[in-house]
């Protein structure tokens, strides 16, 4: 049976008072964790 691929999509809504570098690091932690869990794709909206 073919394997079903799975992915994650997030919108990068962060509090404006939070430093952009911190929000980037937090989003990258999600990407890394998703990869460790076996997800095939990770999409981040940008507009």
C-alpha positions in Angstrom: 0.0 0.0 0.0 1.4 3.5 -0.9 2.5 5.7 2.0 0.4 8.8 2.5 2.6 11.9 2.8 1.9 14.4 5.5 2.8 18.0 6.1 2.4 21.1 8.3 1.4 24.6 7.3 1.7 27.5 9.7 1.1 31.3 9.4 3.9 33.2 11.1 1.7 35.4 13.3 3.9 36.6 16.2 3.4 39.4 18.7 4.9 42.6 17.3 6.9 43.2 20.6 8.7 39.9 20.2 12.2 40.2 18.6 12.1 38.9 15.0 15.2 36.7 15.6 13.4 35.0 18.4 10.3 34.3 16.3 12.6 32.9 13.5 14.3 30.6 16.0 10.9 29.4 17.3 9.6 28.7 13.8 12.8 26.8 13.0 12.4 24.7 16.1 9.0 23.7 14.8 10.5 22.8 11.4 13.2 20.7 13.0 10.7 18.9 15.3 8.4 18.2 12.4 11.3 16.6 10.5 12.2 14.5 13.6 8.6 13.3 13.7 8.7 12.2 10.1 6.6 14.9 8.4 7.3 15.2 4.6 6.7 18.9 4.2 6.6 22.1 6.2 5.1 25.2 4.7 5.2 28.7 6.2 2.9 31.4 4.8 4.5 34.8 4.2 1.8 37.3 3.3 
